[in-house]
Amino acid sequence: MDEKREDGRAVTQLRPLSCTRNVLNRAHGSASFSQGETRILAAVYGPKAGTKKNENPEKACIEVIWKPKSGQIGKAEKEYEMIVKRTLQNICLLNVHPNTTTSIIIQVVNDDGSLLPCAINAACSALVDAGIPLKYLAVAISCCISENEDCILDPNKLEEQKMKALVYLVFRNSIMSVLDEESTQVGESIENGIVTSVTHGVMTVNNYFQCMEQGRAAIKPLSDFLRKKLQSKVQSDVSVAG
Amino acid sequence: MESKPSNSLSSLIDQQVFPGDVVLDLSKMANQTIKLGSGLRQEGDAISVMKAGKLRFAKPNKYWVESSHKRYVPCAGDTVLGIVVDSKADNFLVDIKSPTIAFLPVLAFEGGTRRNIPKFEVGTLLYARVVKANTGMNPELACMDASGKAAEFGPLKDGYMFESSTGLSRMLLNSPTCPLLETLGKKLAFEIAVGLNGRVWVNATSPSIIILVANSIMKSESLSPVQQKIMVDNLLQRVQ
């Protein structure tokens, strides 16, 4: 039946999420993010002085290292590194610390489908833990199109292999704001914008838009989840003005 | 897609905010000067958040985001603990856990002239003050206060230095002394130097006192004032 998937989830239901920050002692920021059985550990070191040779010294440089669970580093890992780097360059404020490098290391602990979105969520949480200035948070979700044109969210590995096409989407998170409703009509289009979209397989344009709508519906629950989990444990007493 | 649209200005103060949240609407606050501290930036008519933390407000017009991290963002006027990494002709290069390495001019000591330049080995721990900290430039330090007196700045000998988070350092430097240091100070004799960059140095006559003080500080990161006092009382009872 198309309504229920093999593990009992509904078509638009996400797997159980879990996120812990500050898991590594030596890293400046770290987070472990898991969606169902897929688990990723992200560590952030930086900002450190100096940029790489071909990078613009007026901006901060972001370097991503992807470590697979097993095997040598090959082209697939390099592609993941590039996608994560471009996504993070979009959400980081690069002119706050010019001429510095921030290194993000992504370690795959377990791969059960939706690897790239889980990695982006983990990297974003690690950046928040490290205190790197960000424009907004990124929430990533994967959608796939099945043989009978259904759009399914957050597939696991078995489901991914049976699908016709796959889309990884990264959106801006939903924010708390003190602005009025009217003044945000202009900003509405920016709010719903896509940061990154990676597709595999063949799908029609309508399928793609359908996936986008499904993905957008998942922004709010993911953002609320991140807000709850990434709260800092700062002392609640009044302290000196900083 | 906003979860809590609200017209009230104070709705987000003292709450957890995340990057992207809009906390102030400048179009509603005409003819006011506001000062933005760390973690906030201006985007046209809105003030939005850069770092996750608690939004704070101090009268009359200061807003900032309070957060605790392992790295330090240098700010003029802060006192920090730095480690000498290298010495050049004009400056010492000092590591203060900031994005760029800090410079300590060779003459920035009380009564410093070209004739009596101090000789610091690589690895010397210094208590210094941040004089200048601008974006894009290396921060500048000095081992004297604003009026040119030495005032406890300079190299720290003996003792034990350990790293903490910036939030813990700020708590240790609180204006009414934090209950942790007060309770420790009643029973033990020790010397302590706290750098706002997340480094703490402790010195005492016997190593066991140093270890006790260091461990209790490291453990108090997430404890409330009452819990700190209880933890320290328990620790001291077990020792004596």
Interface residues (C-beta under 8 A of the other chain):
Chain A: H28 G29 G46 P47 K48 A49 I91 L93 N95 V96 H97 P98 N99 T100 V128 D129 A130 G131 P133 L134 K135 Y136 L137 R172 N173 S174 I175 M176 S177 V178 L179 D180 E181 S183 T184 E191 N192 I219 K220 S223 D224 L226 R227 L230 Q231 S232 K233 V234 Q235 S236 D237 S239 V240 A241 G242
Chain B: M1 E2 S3 K4 P5 S6 N7 S8 L9 S11 L12 Q16 V17 F18 P19 G20 D21 V22 V23 L24 D25 S27 G37 S38 G39 R41 A46 S48 M50 K51 A52 G53 K54 R56 A58 K62 W64 E66 S67 S68 H69 K70 R71 V73 C75 P99 T100 I101 T135 G136 G167 R170 M171 L173 N174 S175 E221 S222 S224 P225
